[in-house]
Amino acid sequence: MPKDLYKDFADRYDRFWDKFEEHDSAYVRFFDTLFKKNKICSILDCACGTGKDLHMFKLLGYEVVGSDISLSMLAQAKRNLTKFGLKIPLYKVDYRKLPGYFDRKFDAVVCLSSAILHMPNSKQILKAFKSMYRIINDRGMLILTQGTTDKQWKKKPRFILAVEDKSFSRLFVIDYKDKGARYNVLDINHNSEIPGLKVWSVEYPHMFLKDDYNKLLKLAGFKKVNFYGSYHFEPYNKGKSNDLAIVACK
């Protein structure tokens, strides 16, 4: 994957949310419930982006470390976390090479918000899963999340309105291909003082879905893999679910 795919997007990535420090209550309960039930204490967010999930995990009282391949995203994460007085270790690491960088293990590794979809093929995603597996403690877990589901892949909506308010809108325009998709992100400022349109695009070479993950995670060594279709622990349904959350246990 490119060395810094997010260079031209990191500074406005957080426009997904009204406020960086606010977190969806169901999303918070989902992770906190999983971590408490499984006695998780230490967490590595191996694609931490701008640090929003690090902020949430830290406020919940967990030991957290962040890593990412993008220096631009790590710089934005540092700015965000410093603003709230949080000192969380941040490292530039390719999540396919975690054991060569960290000389310790974590109770949980998380790879969220479709970050795993940057992998170009099954060989590389398996390499990533094996890398994550090796730095997870016994009886620990890996958690993956993405918004692209079997339902979306089947229906292939061209446009998805992600954010809309009086000052700002974010529209996804999706070009579907044989195995993957190109997401074009259109940011529209409605504020008369800062008008304009900014466009950024990301390529997902291969769209991995439930059946792919079930096979590859077990090949990587994980013993049990659970799939959820929402952050309310609803079982994943290929025809109905709008979210895909995966919990793979060692």
C-alpha positions in Angstrom: 0.0 0.0 0.0 1.2 3.6 -0.6 3.5 5.0 2.1 1.1 7.8 3.1 -2.2 7.3 1.4 -3.9 9.7 3.8 -1.5 12.7 3.4 -4.1 14.9 1.7 -7.0 13.7 3.9 -5.7 13.4 7.5 -6.4 17.0 8.5 -10.1 16.7 7.7 -10.7 13.0 8.3 -12.4 13.8 11.6 -15.3 15.6 9.9 -17.0 12.2 10.1 -18.1 13.2 13.7 -19.5 16.3 15.3 -16.9 16.3 18.0 -13.7 14.1 18.3 -14.3 13.6 22.0 -17.9 12.3 21.7 -18.5 8.6 21.1 -21.6 6.7 20.1 -23.0 5.0 23.2 -23.7 1.7 21.5 -20.2 1.6 20.1 -18.7 2.3 23.5 -20.8 -0.4 25.2 -19.9 -2.9 22.5 -16.1 -2.6 23.2 -16.4 -2.2 26.9 -18.6 -5.2 27.3 -16.2 -7.4 25.2 -13.2 -6.2 27.0 -14.6 -6.6 30.5 -16.1 -10.0 29.7 -12.8 -11.3 28.4 -10.6 -9.5 31.0 -8.8 -7.4 28.5 -6.4 -4.8 30.0 -4.0 -3.9 27.2 -5.0 -2.9 23.6 -3.1 -2.1 20.5 -5.0 -0.2 17.8 -2.8 -1.2 14.8 -4.5 1.2 12.4 -5.3 4.0 14.8 -5.8 6.8 12.3 -6.5 10.1 14.0 -6.8 8.5 17.4 -10.5 8.7 18.1 -10.8 5.1 19.3 -7.6 5.5 21.3 -9.3 8.4 23.1 -12.4 6.2 23.8 -10.3 3.2 25.1 -8.2 5.4 27.3 -11.3 7.1 28.8 -12.7 3.7 29.6 -9.5 2.9 31.6 -7.6 0.6 29.4 -3.9 0.6 28.6 -3.7 1.6 25.0 -1.0 1.9 22.3 -1.5 3.2 18.8 0.2 2.4 15.5 -0.4 3.3 11.9 1.5 3.2 8.6 0.5 6.8 7.8 2.7 9.6 9.3 0.0 12.1 8.5 -2.6 10.2 10.5 -0.2 9.7 13.4 0.5 13.5 13.4 -3.2 14.3 13.5 -3.7 11.7 16.3 -1.0 13.3 18.3 -2.6 16.7 17.9 -6.0 15.4 18.8 -4.9 13.5 21.9 -2.7 16.3 23.1 -5.7 18.6 23.0 -7.3 16.4 25.6 -4.2 16.0 27.7 -3.7 12.3 26.8 -0.3 10.8 26.4 -0.6 7.6 24.4 2.3 5.9 22.7 2.1 6.2 18.9 4.3 4.3 16.4 4.7 4.1 12.6 4.3 0.4 11.9 2.9 -1.7 9.0 0.4 -4.0 10.6 1.8 -6.9 8.6 5.1 -6.5 10.6 4.0 -6.1 14.2 6.1 -8.8 15.8 9.3 -7.3 14.3 8.5 -4.0 16.0 6.8 -4.8 19.3 8.7 -6.9 21.9 5.6 -7.4 24.0 2.1 -8.8 23.5 -1.3 -7.3 24.1 -4.6 -8.7 25.4 -6.4 -7.3 22.3 -5.5 -5.9 18.9 -8.1 -3.8 17.0 -8.1 -2.9 13.3 -11.1 -0.7 12.7 -13.0 1.3 10.2 -12.2 -0.8 7.1 -8.4 -0.4 7.6 -7.8 -4.0 6.7 -9.3 -3.5 3.3 -6.1 -1.8 2.2 -4.7 -5.3 1.7 -4.6 -6.1 -2.0 -5.2 -9.9 -1.8 -5.8 -12.9 0.4 -2.0 -13.6 0.7 -1.4 -10.1 2.2 -4.4 -10.1 4.5 -3.4 -13.5 5.8 0.1 -12.1 6.5 -1.6 -9.2 8.4 -3.7 -11.6 10.5 -0.7 -13.8 11.3 1.2 -10.7 12.4 -1.7 -9.6 14.7 -2.1 -13.1 16.0 1.6 -13.3 17.1 1.4 -10.3 19.4 -1.9 -11.2 21.1 -1.7 -12.9 24.5 -3.1 -16.3 25.1 -7.0 -16.1 25.2 -6.8 -12.7 23.7 -8.7 -11.3 20.8 -8.6 -9.4 17.5 -11.5 -7.1 16.6 -12.1 -5.9 13.1 -14.9 -3.5 11.8 -16.0 -2.2 8.5 -19.0 -0.5 6.9 -19.0 -2.4 3.7 -21.2 -5.5 4.2 -22.5 -8.4 2.1 -25.7 -6.4 1.8 -24.0 -3.4 0.3 -21.8 -5.4 -2.0 -24.9 -7.1 -3.4 -26.9 -4.0 -3.9 -23.9 -1.7 -4.8 -25.4 1.7 -4.0 -23.5 4.4 -6.0 -24.0 7.2 -3.5 -23.9 7.2 0.3 -24.4 10.4 2.3 -22.2 10.0 5.3 -22.5 13.4 6.9 -25.0 16.3 6.4 -25.4 19.4 8.5 -25.8 23.1 7.9 -22.1 23.7 7.4 -20.8 20.5 5.9 -21.7 17.4 3.9 -19.6 14.3 3.1 -20.7 12.1 0.2 -19.3 8.8 -0.8 -19.4 8.1 -4.6 -18.5 4.5 -5.1 -17.0 2.9 -8.3 -17.5 -0.8 -8.0 -15.1 -3.1 -9.8 -15.0 -6.9 -10.3 -13.4 -7.7 -6.9 -12.9 -4.3 -5.3 -14.2 -0.7 -5.2 -12.9 2.9 -5.3 -14.4 5.2 -2.7 -14.4 8.9 -3.8 -15.0 11.1 -0.8 -16.6 14.5 -1.6 -16.4 17.1 1.2 -18.7 20.0 0.6 -18.4 23.1 2.8 -21.7 25.1 3.0 -20.2 27.9 5.2 -20.0 31.1 3.1 -16.7 32.0 4.7 -15.1 28.7 3.7 -17.0 27.6 0.6 -15.8 24.8 -1.7 -15.4 21.2 -2.6 -12.6 18.9 -1.7 -12.2 15.4 -3.1 -10.2 12.4 -1.9 -10.2 8.8 -3.1 -9.2 5.5 -1.7 -8.9 2.2 -3.5 -9.9 -1.1 -1.9 -8.4 -3.7 -4.4 -10.3 -6.6 -3.0 -13.5 -6.5 -1.0 -13.3 -9.0 1.9 -16.5 -10.1 3.5 -17.8 -12.5 6.1 -16.9 -15.8 4.4 -13.4 -14.5 3.5 -12.7 -13.4 7.0 -14.0 -16.7 8.5 -11.6 -18.7 6.4 -8.5 -16.4 6.6 -8.7 -15.8 10.4 -8.9 -19.5 11.1 -5.9 -20.1 8.8 -4.1 -17.5 10.8 -4.7 -19.5 14.0 -7.7 -18.0 15.6 -9.9 -20.7 17.2 -13.3 -18.9 17.3 -14.6 -16.2 15.1 -17.9 -14.3 15.9 -19.7 -12.0 13.5 -22.0 -9.1 14.5 -24.2 -7.0 12.3 -24.4 -4.0 14.7 -22.9 -2.7 17.9 -25.8 -4.2 19.9 -24.4 -7.7 19.4 -27.0 -8.6 16.8 -25.8 -11.7 14.8 -24.5 -10.8 11.3 -27.1 -11.3 8.5 -25.7 -11.2 5.0 -29.0 -9.8 3.6 -29.7 -7.2 6.3 -26.7 -6.1 8.3 -25.4 -2.6 7.6 -22.2 -3.1 9.8 -19.7 -5.9 10.1 -17.9 -6.4 13.4 -15.7 -9.4 13.8 -14.3 -10.8 17.0 -11.6 -13.5 16.6 -10.4 -15.3 19.7 -7.1 -17.0 20.2 
